[in-house]
Amino acid sequence: MERPALHDLGSNKMNSVTIKSEVDSSKYIEEVVRNSGSSFYWAMRNLPKNKRLAMFAIYAFCREVDDLADEVGKKEEKLYGLRQWRDEIEQMFCGRPRIAICQALMGPVKEFNLKKDDFYAVIDGMEMDALDSIRILDMDELILYCDRVACAVGRLSVKVFGLDDKVGTDLAFEQGLALQLTNILRDLDEDARSDRLYIPRELLESSGITGDDLSAILNHTKFEKVCENISNIAEKHFYRADQLVAGCDKKLIRPAIMMLEVYRSILQKLKRRGWKDLSSPVGLSRFQKLFIAFRYGFF
């Protein structure tokens, strides 16, 4: 199923992607998630129906804005499309959703008290990703980026799972940092081809790595040590997330646990591969994802 786009980068006009019924919008977002090839589908599919559809709608929103930020196009056009998404979120919270994803989100927003600021934070993160060239100055900026693109999604998710606000917010932060730092380490080579580097400049310079040429940075003899430092930070966030999970009703957060285990496995494989040959892809096979789903999804 081809996903209708919210935006038309060629004309900068909003497409009228509407679905007439709640049933149709639910089918649409489930199709988006199923066709994504993401482990997210397997992590969420055993939730109760209302929570499953809520999570699918959240994922479909995140997928749309992420695809917009990543696709080929001028920065101004992508930022324009993201501003359109801001308007759509505002319309949704005013009770006037105009497109399929926001129509699917309307029920979950009311049922689970999802926050407008968290949807806006995701868009803020995509605006960072939409820039022609990306360099992160320091750890504060890296944490801000991770909070927007990952922790905000976690805050929406724990509302759906039904966690206490304090525990849920803490878990969203720790898990979001763990997962996004793993993503950054996994995608170093791919991001560099798009003139993106999420490793903070302050960490590079503290290791004697200067300049702006990404090939020179990634092949610098000290870059391996910087990557190892980032992986150690990610492991600390995995550990803190584990501590929070231990105090929760695990039946409520099975999907969160499954996602933790998927990304923990990826980080472990990255550490075993090392940081010399960044072009060597690291990921999990379908079988490995299914194994994690069955091991951690049915307890």
N, C-alpha and C positions, 0 to 999 in steps of 0.2 A: 504493500500500500504506500503510495507516494504521499509524503506529508505536505499538506498545504502550508505555505509559508505565511507568516503574519505580514511580512514586509515585501515590498518589491523594490529592490535596490536600483533597478534601472529607472524607475519613475518616481521613487520616493513616495508612493501612494499606498495607503492601507488596503490590503485585500479584504474582501468581505467573506472571511472564513467562518461561517456560522453553521451550527448544527441545530436542528429544530427541536429535538427532544433530549431529555437527560439520558435516556438509554443510548441514543446515538453518540452523544459526547463521551459516555463511558466506554463504549466500544472503540471509539476513535483513540482515546488516550491509551487504552490497553494495547491497541495495535501499534502505537508509537513505541511503547516500552518493549513489546515482544520483538519488534523488528530492529531494535537498537543493538541487539547482540550483547547487551550488558549483563553482568552478573546480578544487577539490580532486580531484574525480573524474577530470578529464582529466589532471591532473598525476600521478596515481598509477596509472592504468589500465594503463600499459605496463611496470610493474615485474614481476619474476618473481612467480609466483603466491603463494609463501609470504610475500614482502614486501608484495605488494599487499593480501592479506587482512589482514595485520598492520596496515597503515596504515588500511585501511577500519575495522577494529575500534577503533583508537585514535580515529579521527574520530567514529565512532558514539558512543563514550563521551563525547567532548568535546561533541558535539551534544546529547546527552541532558541533561548537567548544565547546559549553557548555556541550553537551552530552559527548564529548571526555574527557573533564576535569573531569566530574563526574563519568564516568563509572569505574568499577572495573579494576584495572591493576596497574602495577608498574609505579611509578612516571616517570622514565626515558623513558618508552614507550609512556606515554601520552605527555610528553614534546617533544618527537620526532615527534609525530603526529601533534602537534601544530606548530612545525618548518616546517613541510610539508605544513601546511596551509599558513604560511608566504610566502613560495615559490609560492603557488597557487595565492595569492593576487598579488605578484610581477609579475607573468606571466600575470595575468589579466590586470594590468595597462600597460603592454607592448603590449597588444592587442592579447595575445595568451592564452585565457582561455581554460583549459583542462577538466574541470568537469562541471556538470550541473549547480550548484549554481553559479559558476563564469561566466558561459556562460549567465545565466539569469541576472547577475549583470552588464555585460558589457554595455548594453544600458543605464541603470540608472546612471552609473558612468559618462558617457559622457553627458547625458542629464541634470543631476542635479549637476554636478561638485562635486561628492562625493570624499572625501579626503582619500588617502591611509593611512595617519597617524591614522585616526579614526578606520579603519579596524584593523590596527596593535595594537591600544590601546585595542580593545576588546580581541585580542589574548593575549596581556600582562596580562589582567585581568584573563583570563582562565589559564595562566601559574601560577598565584598565587593560583587559585583554585585547580590546579593539584597536589599540594604538599600533602605529606602523612599526615601532621598535620598543622593546620592553627591557628595562634595566631596573633592578630593585636596589635601593640605596642602602638600607640597613635592615636589621632584624625587626624593628618596629613596623616598617613598611611591608615586610614579608608576612608578618602575623596579621596585619590589616588585610592584605590580599587574601590570605587563607581564610580569615574570618568571613569575608564577603562571599567567596566562591564555594566554601565548604562548610564552615561552622553555621552560617545562616541557614543552609539546607538542613543541617542537623537540628537547629532550633525548630524549624517547621516540622521535622520528622518526629521529634520526641513529644511534641504536642499531640500528634496523631497516635503515638504509642501509648500515651496516657501517663507519662512520668510526672512526678512532682517537679514544679518549676525550677527549683534550685538545682536538684540533681540532674534534671534534664538539660538545663543550660550548661552545667559543668561538663556533662558527658558530650554534648554537642561540640563544645570547645576542644576538649582533648581528642575526641575521635576525628573531628574535622582537621585539626593540625596533623595528626598522624597520617590520615589518608592523603591530604593534599601534599605534604612533604614527600610522601612516597610517589605520588604522581609526578612531582617536579623532578625527582631523581630518575624516574623511569623514562621521562620524556626529554631529557637533556639534549639529545642529538636532534630529535624532531623539532623541538622548540628553536634550537640554534639555526636551523634551516629557514625559520620564519623570523629571524633576528630577534629572538626572545631569550632572555636569561633571567631566571628567577632566583638564582643564588645571589645573596646580597653583596654589593660591592665592598662593604666594610670587611666581610669575611675574606673575600679575595685579596684585598690589599693587605690585610693582616698576615696573609701567607706569602706576600711578595708578588702577587699576581696583579699587574696593572695593565692599563690600556683598554681598548674597547673592541678589539678584533676577537670575535667569538671562537674562531678556529684556534687562535693562539691561546686563548684562555682554556678551552677544553682540552688542549694537548699539553698544557703546562705541567711540568713534573710535580708541582705542588697541588694541582687540582684534585687529585685522588684524595688527598688528606682533607680538603674542604668538603668533598662529597661524603667522606666517612664521618666528618663532624655533623653534617646535616642528617645523615642516617642515624646517628646516635641520638640526636634531638628527637627525631621521629620515634625511635624506640622508647624514649622517656614518655612521650605522649601516649603510645600504645599501652605502656605500663600503667599510667594514671587512668586511662580509660578502663583498663581491666579492673582496677580497684573500684571504680564507680559501678561497673557492671556487677561486681561481686555483691554489692549492697542492694541490687534491684531484683524485682521479680523477673526472672529471665524469660518467662513466657511472654511478657510484654515487649521485650526488646530482642527477640530472636533475630529479626532482620539486621539490627545494629551489630549484634554479635557475629553474624555471618559476614557482614561487610568488613568488620575488623579482621576476621580470620583470612578473608580473601586478600586484603591489602597487606596483612602481616606476612603472608606467604610470598607475595610479590617482593616486599622489602628484603626478606631473607634470601630470595633468589638473586636480587640485585647485589647484595653484599657478597654472596658466593661468586658471582660473576666478576665483581670488582669494577673499577672505574677507568680502566685503560681503554677497553674497546666499547665505547658508548653506542656504537652502531649495532651492536649485537642485541636484538630485541629480547625483552624479558616480559613474560606474561604467564597466565595460567591456561591450561587446556580446558576444553569443555568438560572433560572427565574430572579434572581437578576441582573445577567449580561445583560440579554436581556432587562430588565427594564431600566438599565442605558444606553444601546445602543439606545433604542428608545427615552429616555428622552433627551439625550445630542447629539444624532447623527442626529437629524432632526430639526434644528432650523434655 
